[in-house]
Amino acid sequence: QVQLVESGGGLVQPGGSLTLSCAASGRIFNIYNEDWYRQAPGKQRDLVASITKGGSTNYADSVKGRFTIYRDNVKNTVYLQMNNLKPEDTAVYYCHVISASGGSWGQGTQGTVSS
């Protein structure tokens, strides 16, 4: 299994930036894909961004051009850089990985965009 610990959430004003981190431990050599999801109050959990083992990335239309997913293989950490944040980006952000042992979720980190 893979264990995930997220950090980096917080409160930011519209137009501001946040960088989320997701540190992986355990059977990390079998990770195929890493994703960030988010869930706003009363809404379903949606995919925000993903990165494959080969480094290919994919983004939800609502965050294209504003968010960047990237990975530090030495630190076994995947990041989500979020720029030009909007109030509608307010949500709990979850890290998710797909590995040979299945899917694993982090505990979530709250990101709030408000003036």
C-alpha positions as a Markdown table, in Angstrom:
| # | Residue | x | y | z |
|---|---|---|---|---|
| 1 | Gln | 0.0 | 0.0 | 0.0 |
| 2 | Val | 0.9 | 3.6 | -0.5 |
| 3 | Gln | 0.5 | 6.2 | 2.3 |
| 4 | Leu | -0.2 | 9.8 | 1.5 |
| 5 | Val | 0.2 | 12.9 | 3.6 |
| 6 | Glu | -1.0 | 16.3 | 2.2 |
| 7 | Ser | -0.1 | 19.8 | 3.3 |
| 8 | Gly | -0.1 | 23.3 | 2.1 |
| 9 | Gly | -3.8 | 24.3 | 2.3 |
| 10 | Gly | -4.9 | 27.6 | 3.8 |
| 11 | Leu | -6.8 | 30.8 | 3.3 |
| 12 | Val | -5.9 | 33.1 | 0.4 |
| 13 | Gln | -7.4 | 36.1 | -1.2 |
| 14 | Pro | -8.8 | 35.9 | -4.8 |
| 15 | Gly | -5.9 | 36.2 | -7.2 |
| 16 | Gly | -3.5 | 34.6 | -4.8 |
| 17 | Ser | -1.6 | 31.4 | -4.9 |
| 18 | Leu | -1.2 | 28.2 | -2.9 |
| 19 | Thr | 1.0 | 25.2 | -3.3 |
| 20 | Leu | -0.2 | 21.8 | -2.1 |
| 21 | Ser | 2.1 | 18.9 | -1.3 |
| 22 | Cys | 1.5 | 15.2 | -1.2 |
| 23 | Ala | 4.3 | 13.1 | 0.3 |
| 24 | Ala | 4.1 | 9.4 | -0.5 |
| 25 | Ser | 5.6 | 6.5 | 1.4 |
| 26 | Gly | 5.3 | 2.7 | 1.4 |
| 27 | Arg | 5.2 | 0.9 | -2.0 |
| 28 | Ile | 6.0 | 4.0 | -4.0 |
| 29 | Phe | 8.0 | 2.1 | -6.7 |
| 30 | Asn | 4.7 | 0.8 | -8.0 |
| 31 | Ile | 2.9 | 4.1 | -8.5 |
| 32 | Tyr | 1.5 | 4.5 | -12.0 |
| 33 | Asn | -0.5 | 7.7 | -11.7 |
| 34 | Glu | -0.9 | 10.6 | -9.3 |
| 35 | Asp | -3.9 | 12.9 | -9.1 |
| 36 | Trp | -5.3 | 15.8 | -7.2 |
| 37 | Tyr | -9.1 | 15.9 | -6.6 |
| 38 | Arg | -11.2 | 18.4 | -4.9 |
| 39 | Gln | -14.6 | 18.4 | -3.2 |
| 40 | Ala | -16.6 | 21.6 | -2.4 |
| 41 | Pro | -19.3 | 21.5 | 0.3 |
| 42 | Gly | -22.4 | 19.7 | -1.1 |
| 43 | Lys | -20.7 | 18.7 | -4.3 |
| 44 | Gln | -19.0 | 15.6 | -5.7 |
| 45 | Arg | -15.3 | 15.0 | -5.6 |
| 46 | Asp | -13.9 | 16.0 | -9.0 |
| 47 | Leu | -10.6 | 15.4 | -10.7 |
| 48 | Val | -8.4 | 18.6 | -10.9 |
| 49 | Ala | -5.1 | 17.4 | -12.3 |
| 50 | Ser | -3.2 | 14.2 | -12.9 |
| 51 | Ile | 0.4 | 13.2 | -13.8 |
| 52 | Thr | 1.4 | 9.8 | -15.1 |
| 53 | Lys | 4.6 | 7.9 | -14.3 |
| 54 | Gly | 6.0 | 9.1 | -17.6 |
| 55 | Gly | 5.3 | 12.7 | -16.7 |
| 56 | Ser | 2.2 | 13.4 | -18.9 |
| 57 | Thr | -0.2 | 15.8 | -17.3 |
| 58 | Asn | -3.9 | 16.5 | -17.6 |
| 59 | Tyr | -6.1 | 19.2 | -16.2 |
| 60 | Ala | -9.8 | 20.0 | -15.7 |
| 61 | Asp | -10.9 | 22.7 | -18.0 |
| 62 | Ser | -11.7 | 25.0 | -15.0 |
| 63 | Val | -8.1 | 25.1 | -13.9 |
| 64 | Lys | -6.2 | 25.0 | -17.1 |
| 65 | Gly | -3.6 | 27.8 | -17.3 |
| 66 | Arg | -3.8 | 28.4 | -13.6 |
| 67 | Phe | -2.8 | 25.1 | -11.9 |
| 68 | Thr | 0.3 | 23.0 | -12.4 |
| 69 | Ile | 0.9 | 19.5 | -11.2 |
| 70 | Tyr | 4.5 | 18.3 | -10.9 |
| 71 | Arg | 6.5 | 15.7 | -9.1 |
| 72 | Asp | 9.8 | 15.6 | -7.2 |
| 73 | Asn | 11.0 | 12.0 | -7.5 |
| 74 | Val | 13.8 | 12.4 | -5.0 |
| 75 | Lys | 11.3 | 13.6 | -2.3 |
| 76 | Asn | 8.5 | 11.2 | -3.5 |
| 77 | Thr | 6.2 | 14.2 | -3.4 |
| 78 | Val | 3.7 | 15.5 | -5.9 |
| 79 | Tyr | 2.7 | 19.1 | -5.9 |
| 80 | Leu | -0.2 | 21.2 | -7.1 |
| 81 | Gln | 0.8 | 24.8 | -7.7 |
| 82 | Met | -2.4 | 26.9 | -7.8 |
| 83 | Asn | -2.3 | 30.5 | -9.2 |
| 84 | Asn | -4.9 | 33.2 | -9.8 |
| 85 | Leu | -7.2 | 31.5 | -7.3 |
| 86 | Lys | -10.9 | 32.1 | -7.4 |
| 87 | Pro | -13.6 | 31.7 | -4.7 |
| 88 | Glu | -15.0 | 28.8 | -6.7 |
| 89 | Asp | -11.7 | 27.0 | -6.1 |
| 90 | Thr | -12.6 | 26.7 | -2.4 |
| 91 | Ala | -12.6 | 23.0 | -1.5 |
| 92 | Val | -11.0 | 20.2 | 0.3 |
| 93 | Tyr | -8.1 | 19.0 | -1.9 |
| 94 | Tyr | -7.3 | 15.3 | -1.9 |
| 95 | Cys | -4.2 | 13.5 | -3.3 |
| 96 | His | -4.8 | 10.1 | -4.9 |
| 97 | Val | -2.4 | 7.6 | -6.4 |
| 98 | Ile | -2.9 | 4.4 | -8.5 |
| 99 | Ser | -0.4 | 1.8 | -7.8 |
| 100 | Ala | 0.1 | -2.0 | -8.2 |
| 101 | Ser | -1.7 | -2.4 | -4.9 |
| 102 | Gly | -4.7 | -0.3 | -5.9 |
| 103 | Gly | -5.9 | 3.2 | -5.2 |
| 104 | Ser | -4.8 | 5.3 | -2.2 |
| 105 | Trp | -6.2 | 8.6 | -0.9 |
| 106 | Gly | -4.7 | 11.2 | 1.4 |
| 107 | Gln | -6.6 | 12.8 | 4.3 |
| 108 | Gly | -7.4 | 16.0 | 2.4 |
| 109 | Thr | -6.3 | 19.6 | 2.9 |
| 110 | Gln | -8.6 | 22.6 | 3.0 |
| 111 | Gly | -8.0 | 25.4 | 0.5 |
| 112 | Thr | -10.2 | 28.5 | 1.0 |
| 113 | Val | -10.3 | 31.5 | -1.4 |
| 114 | Ser | -12.0 | 34.5 | 0.2 |
| 115 | Ser | -11.5 | 38.2 | 0.6 |
